[in-house]
Amino acid sequence: MLKGLRNSLALCLLTPLVALATADITQLRPEAVHQQTMKDIISSLNVGHYNKINVDDTLSSGLLDKYLSELDSSRSYFFQKDINDFEAYRYEIDDSILAGNLDSAFAIYNRQQKRVVERLSWTIDRLKDPTPFNFELNETLDTDRENAQWVNSQEEMNNLWRKRIKSAILNLMLADKSEQEAKATLIKRYSNQLKRLKQNKSEDVFQRFANVFTKYFDPHTSYFSPRNSENFKINMSLSLEGIGAVLQSENEFTKIVRLVPAGPADKTGQLKPADLIVGVGQENGEIEDVVGWRLDDVVDLIRGPKGSVVRLEIIPSDSEDKAGRKTISIKRNTVALEEQAAQKRIIDVTYNNKDYKLGVIDIPAFYIDFAALQRGEKNYKSTTRDVEKLITELKSEAVDGLIIDLRNNGGGSLREANDLVGLFIDRGPTVQIKFPNNHIEIQGDFNPKIAYNGPLAVVVNRLSASASEIFAGAIQDYQRGVIVGNQTFGKGTVQTLQALQHGQLKLTNAKFYRISGESTQHKGVVPDISFPEAYDTTEIGESALDGALPWDTVPQARHGFYKGIASFKDELNKRHTLRTSNQPDFNFLREQIVRQSEAKKDNSFPLNEIKLLAKRDQADKWQVDAENRRRLAKGQQLITKLADLEALLKKDEEGRPITAGSEAILQESGKILLDMVDLTKQLITTYNPQ
């Protein structure tokens, strides 16, 4: 009875919601194909998704909140009275979508579109108004409105947007634009947003709502419209002629999620995850402001012919006030498999007054040339084959130990992760895969051949994901080597593509587990020896994703153990801590972490020009002072400004700057490896006194 009453109320409200829109905005309505596709998505998720979720009132309530957050994450468009109206849908959305009825989703979107047009129009008018802005007032803008109260009145909304305009102008002025140039840029930005908004189609609304729904199951489950299905296929085939970066929308910005190893963006050495793209330009001409653009439109602008140049204006992720900007030129290209290949080098490490040679194998991705394999070519490229060859070469050079560097390795072929473990163990299981029906499949290495049985260290960081975590987890579970670095990404799920009559669905259909029984999902792999964490784990990693599947366990797979570090792990940590307690690069990294943490807590953006400039100058001065403390401790040339640093950094073969911190991590990893050798010898001596 109550459910029916709510249903009637929701239907009654539909007409007023639609009628509220302004005359110049097309009222978008669901098409018949969207109604059937919604049913197909629900059916596919119920049958194939790992996470079994009922489409009920609980989901309906959560889906409404997620949809409102998707449409207005900064709570800067909807009024409280809008939210009150939407409450009629809270426990009705589940019944509607089960029936393929998308009226409520479209009604909410149409209201949001009306509010956005109102705001953009008001903002453009205010920017054109000759009345000057007062940048001497002592006021601030709250930059984190995720949990703010919804706006109650037109006056309150206008005041919020007045502050947002001042903030935007000041940001551009800090980027060396005059106030008039800043206003002109913003007028163009908001006019473009208005124009693009009016070009939206029913397909856009459906995909947006469908993705809010699919992500309720987990963050890696997505619906692709026919257009975006084609884009996805291009990306997966690595034939995309672009910059080699995975992008996503975040509020009004385009955010870099990860860089494709050996891709054009990676080779610049100037881009990193969590950087924000605010402008895109070609080799010549102006850079176009892309704040507020749809993601697929930004991607289309970045794409271009192989060999051509694209320029990106970015806000670095470590910019404290989000005002610091820089422009990067990137030559578009495809990513050749050969460029992602594992590479070796030898580093010299002084330990206990003796010099040692340690082999380092950098593996940027887990790759395999399936096409060559299927053609029957004997010398097809693969991670395992390449690493085995490099190990042979390093052994011929009599290295004293081996470091596998998996930093920034986002994964790839499961087969290769499994086979790579086999180069270091006799035989045994390597990974467990659990499916929705609770069936567990165990994969392993059944070839007794070992390519390397010497001292082994594996370096990981927050961007080591998926196949990297399977390899590192297996090495740790066998106690075959020491794992050092940072807690890994935590991507422990498997996705599959399912074709629909309209578009396609990427859904999570399995979960990875280590042979210890622990999932790599959410938690990732925790190193035996942890280094200071350079990446903000609240922004990067599986645990930072809304709705990520939880960490859990399954029964352990039977496997053997090597002598490993279990008996002297505490001593390893003690030596590492003592050695790095006053190491300049580690001190610098720890200072940066504390500074970033403090800056993140400050959500107040000064709208007083003098105070904002002072805040920026103070941030720059701190960075210069911190860098000089490190350089002074290492006996290096000091700098007077941050721009000096670029010229002083050494470059690798691709021209990428080699940061001192990265090399310090490798050096310390080598010393931990030699600690392990030393303590293992002591252990053998203890048990076999002769």
Secondary structure, 3 states (H helix, E strand, C coil): CHHHHHHHHHHHHHHHHHHCCCCCCCCCCCCHHHHHHHHHHHHHHHHHCCCCCCCCHHHHHHHHHHHHHHHCCCCCCCEHHHHHHHHHHCCCHHHHHHCCCCHHHHHHHHHHHHHHHHHHHHHHHHHHCCCCCCCCCCCEEECCCCCCCCECCHHHHHHHHHHHHHHHHHHHHHCCCCHHHHHHHHHHHHHHHHHHHCCCCHHHHHHHHHHHHHCCCCCCCEEECHHHHHHHHHHHCCCCCECCEEEEEECCEEEEEEECCCCHHHHHCCCCCCCEEEEEEECCCCCEECCCCCHHHHHHHHCCCCCCEEEEEEECCCCCCCCCCEEEEEECECCCHHHHCCEEEEEEEEECCEEEEEEEEECCCECECHHHHHCCCCCCCEHHHHHHHHHHHHHHCCCCEEEEECCCCCCECHHHHHHHHHCCCCCEEEEEEECCCCCEEEEEECCCCCCCCCCEEEEECCCCCCHHHHHHHHHHHCCCCEEEECCCCCCCEEEEEEECCCCEEEEEEEEEECCCCEECCCCCCCCCEECCCCCCCCCCCHHHCCCCCCCCECCCCCCCCCCCCHHHHHHHHHHHHHHHCCCHHHHHHHHHHHHHHHHHHCCEEECCHHHHHHHHHHHHHHHHHHHHHHHHHCCCCCCCCCHHHHHHCEECCCCCEECHHHHHHHHHHHHHHHHHHHHHHHHHHHHCCC
